[in-house]
Amino acid sequence: MPRYEFRCRACGDTFEVVRPMSEASAPSTCPQGHADTVKLLSAIAVTGRGAGAPIGPAAPSGGGCCGGACGC
């Protein structure tokens, strides 16, 4: 199950909650009992690349400034 990071606006604590993706938007109470919390954005990026896929910019495909459509 995914982990979601929250920060409490009342006490400043940062804490994690493990819950299903279907409950990702649900509010959470901090361990101190405060209800004024905000979900933080994750710093982890997930891509659709499979194992062994090259890292970096994609190789150019097509020619010219518009992918070859104008014949340049």
C-alpha positions as CSV (number, residue, x, y, z in Angstrom):
1,M,0.0,0.0,0.0
2,P,1.2,3.5,-0.7
3,R,2.5,5.9,2.0
4,Y,1.2,9.5,2.1
5,E,3.1,12.2,4.0
6,F,1.1,14.8,6.0
7,R,2.1,17.9,8.0
8,C,0.1,19.2,10.9
9,R,-0.5,22.9,10.7
10,A,-1.2,23.1,14.5
11,C,2.0,21.5,15.8
12,G,4.3,21.3,12.7
13,D,4.8,17.5,12.9
14,T,5.3,15.6,9.7
15,F,3.9,12.0,9.6
16,E,3.2,9.2,7.2
17,V,-0.1,7.4,6.7
18,V,-0.3,4.0,4.9
19,R,-3.6,3.7,3.1
20,P,-5.1,2.4,-0.2
21,M,-5.0,4.7,-3.2
22,S,-8.8,4.9,-3.1
23,E,-8.4,6.9,0.1
24,A,-5.5,9.1,-1.0
25,S,-7.5,12.3,-0.7
26,A,-9.0,11.5,2.7
27,P,-8.1,13.9,5.6
28,S,-5.9,12.6,8.3
29,T,-5.4,13.5,12.0
30,C,-1.9,14.0,13.3
31,P,-0.5,11.7,16.0
32,Q,-1.0,14.5,18.5
33,G,-4.8,14.5,17.7
34,H,-4.9,17.7,15.6
35,A,-7.2,17.7,12.6
36,D,-5.7,20.6,10.7
37,T,-3.3,18.7,8.4
38,V,-2.2,19.0,4.8
39,K,-1.0,16.2,2.5
40,L,2.5,16.9,1.2
41,L,3.6,16.2,-2.4
42,S,5.9,13.3,-2.8
43,A,9.4,13.8,-4.1
44,I,9.4,10.4,-5.8
45,A,8.7,10.4,-9.5
46,V,7.1,7.4,-11.1
47,T,7.6,6.8,-14.9
48,G,6.2,4.3,-17.3
49,R,9.6,3.1,-18.4
50,G,10.4,-0.6,-17.9
51,A,13.6,-2.0,-16.5
52,G,16.6,-1.5,-18.8
53,A,15.1,1.5,-20.5
54,P,17.6,4.2,-21.3
55,I,17.7,7.3,-19.0
56,G,17.8,10.7,-20.6
57,P,16.1,12.5,-23.5
58,A,14.4,10.5,-26.1
59,A,16.1,10.1,-29.5
60,P,14.8,12.4,-32.2
61,S,12.2,10.8,-34.4
62,G,11.3,12.4,-37.7
63,G,13.0,15.3,-39.5
64,G,12.9,19.0,-39.4
65,C,11.3,21.5,-37.2
66,C,7.8,19.9,-37.3
67,G,8.6,16.2,-37.4
68,G,8.8,16.1,-41.2
69,A,5.3,17.2,-42.0
70,C,6.4,20.4,-43.9
71,G,9.2,18.7,-45.8
72,C,12.0,20.8,-44.3
